[in-house]
Amino acid sequence: MNQETKNRIKKLIEEKVRPGIQMDGGDIELVDVTDDGVVRVRLKGACAHCPFSSMTLAVGVEQQLKEAVPEVVRVEPVL
């Protein structure tokens, strides 16, 4: 994945995904974007240990990123 696409993903997380997660008392940090389309993120705050965090990643984060950046294959949590 080229640097321009990685920058688009970073911008989407900062401007679209992060504010929604922060409204629920959590936070999200972009850790890495691999060349094969895997986005690695770290959930923080209230989201770090929430039992619904996997749903947040799948339905909220992954779906938004895949719609905006078709090169995204999946989103993985990092501890």
Secondary structure, DSSP 8 states (H G I E B T S, - for coil): --HHHHHHHHHHIIIIIHHHHHHTTEEEEEEEE-TTSEEEEEEEETTTT-TTHHHIIIIIIIHHHHHH-TT--EEEE--
